[in-house]
Amino acid sequence: MKKVMVSMREFLRTGAFGPLTTDTTLLDVARVLGAPSRFLTEHAETVPTYWCYGKLEIQFDADAPYRTDWFQIEDAGDLEGDFEIITQDIALALEGITGTTRPSTLLQAGIWKPEETVVSIGAVADDLTLNIRAGRIGVIYRVASTSIPGGDAAQFISQAIVGDIASTIDQRSAVIDSIFSLRTDKEPVTSLPDLNMHTISGSQYLDAVKRSA
């Protein structure tokens, strides 16, 4: 394939990663991207259905025609500089959005309408977790326990008011854990199992951060 530079802003706006969308099948991906750099077989019986190309990871349906279920940019906290090399033919132009871009900055970047986004805040292990959902895109942030008052994320978000939580996430060392593109007919993929304790709109999140500033 010819070399492609994928726009981060377009990816976040549309859910399409260059030639890759959630309408593509396993064979489509093989034709366009070639063989994966690695694949996982833990849940595969006959056909490996989790393919990896650098930071780009793709989950396919378990049944033929093995349609793309979702894909993600994993370890997104390492994104820095001007672009990220995905394969020898595909690079991601970051356009100022890195792994340490604050949630409030991302919500105000003109990619989405904040009032049409959903922000879920929860806890996984000892970390605070924030998930921005905008259409088929999910952006998952983590704040390490060492940056949380008392070091106990679950206790903090159960006792603090939303404004204080939002301020803590935005002003401390929040990093993007992963960026998902999801099929619209699927339940959201999230690393916040049953631990979502606050769900607000992006506009409400920004108002909370502003009040706490």
Secondary structure as UniProt FT lines:
FT   STRAND          4..7
FT   HELIX           8..14
FT   TURN            18..19
FT   TURN            22..23
FT   HELIX           26..33
FT   STRAND          38..40
FT   TURN            42..43
FT   STRAND          50..53
FT   TURN            54..55
FT   STRAND          56..60
FT   TURN            64..65
FT   STRAND          67..74
FT   HELIX           76..78
FT   STRAND          83..85
FT   STRAND          90..93
FT   TURN            95..96
FT   TURN            99..100
FT   HELIX           103..107
FT   HELIX           114..116
FT   STRAND          118..124
FT   TURN            125..126
FT   STRAND          127..134
FT   TURN            135..136
FT   STRAND          137..143
FT   HELIX           145..147
FT   HELIX           149..151
FT   HELIX           153..159
FT   HELIX           162..171
FT   TURN            172..173
FT   STRAND          175..182
FT   TURN            184..185
FT   STRAND          196..201
FT   HELIX           202..212
//
